[in-house]
Amino acid sequence: MEDFLGIAPDGKVFAIEVKNHRLIDLGKFLPQARQQAARRKRVEWLLACRLAGYPMTFLVLASDGTKAVWDIESTNHGNTFISWEG
């Protein structure tokens, strides 16, 4: 199963696969993300790979064409803010 489901502001639902590996193996990780989304109906896939040496930064690829780098900052109040470049 995917790591979790996420809902974008436009209402799209994504099966989100998070990888925490030293090397990013897209040949292995992309098929896994796609297969997990295919198991659910009307769900797209999103793959987030943590960048080694940057514990809160992720390379993000998604079925809607998103290609981005996300920086995640958590606050003391439990809120998470995501900013991206790309």
Secondary structure, 3 states (H helix, E strand, C coil): CCCEEEECCCCCEEEEEEECCCCCCHHHHHHHHHHHHHCCCCCEEEEEEECCCCCCEEEEEECCCCEEEEEEEECCCCCEEEEEEC
